[in-house]
Amino acid sequence: MPQQLAIIVLVDVGNALESNSLDGNTYLFDNMKLHGSTNQGTGELVTAVHGSYWRDGSQASEQVLNWLPYSLGSIPPTVPRGYEVERARQSDEQALAELQDLAAKSTVPSADAAAELSRIRRNVGTRVKTTRRTRGRMSGQKIVDVTGQVVTEDSAGAASYPAPVITDIYGEAVDAKIIYPAEYGSPDMVTDGWYWAASVDTSRPGTYSYTMRIQLHKLAQTNGEVRWEPVNLTCSSSVRITSEPRRNAFTKAGIGPLPIPPAPRPGQGT
């Protein structure tokens, strides 16, 4: 059965958007550190992939890579899926309660009432304009910060950026037919039901580079409307494939019958 290898792509979205580059703003990790992966936690990860072959030279098994992108400095993906929607609903309920309280206190328009109404409007927050280029979870939602508070005109906290989105994987490893990447559907709600994976041809040892095209989103205001505008950047990584004969862990030889231990002598136990 193929072994599943996970690669975490952690992006400092705020700095990446400011510098318009993923260089120095991407941190890659995988679960093969004890098997030889190097440069963990940097943008130059080299993932160790152990291949093996039978004694006749044929490929024994292949491996599978899985890429999981996350945003540094945003709301963790482990919170309940409806968290941001719930926080927006709470801000609406608070605004309605304040409006009812204002109406009960004053039946005659005044400068104080107008100022209070303006404050309430500012604290309601801003919804992101829905566009065809905006992915589903970001459409029509309010903007929240990393603490889950709705971002308003009076807020000092930065907005929580949407998770990075891998849109393509290409380069030397793909051109040489070492990895076969594709986007797959998944019931995993953390990744919005989509993730990138690739089977690896482990019969050809060597180090091969590949490039990920990653889409980030930044807030942009156009004609009084706030939108999440896509920004496409790239970062590179590598896989290092090693190969050795597949061995029986008991006999240290090829795959075959398991050794049968001799029967214990009388008095030596069972």
Order of alpha helices (4+ residues) and beta strands (2+ residues): beta-alpha-beta-beta-beta-beta-alpha-alpha-beta-alpha-beta-beta-beta-beta
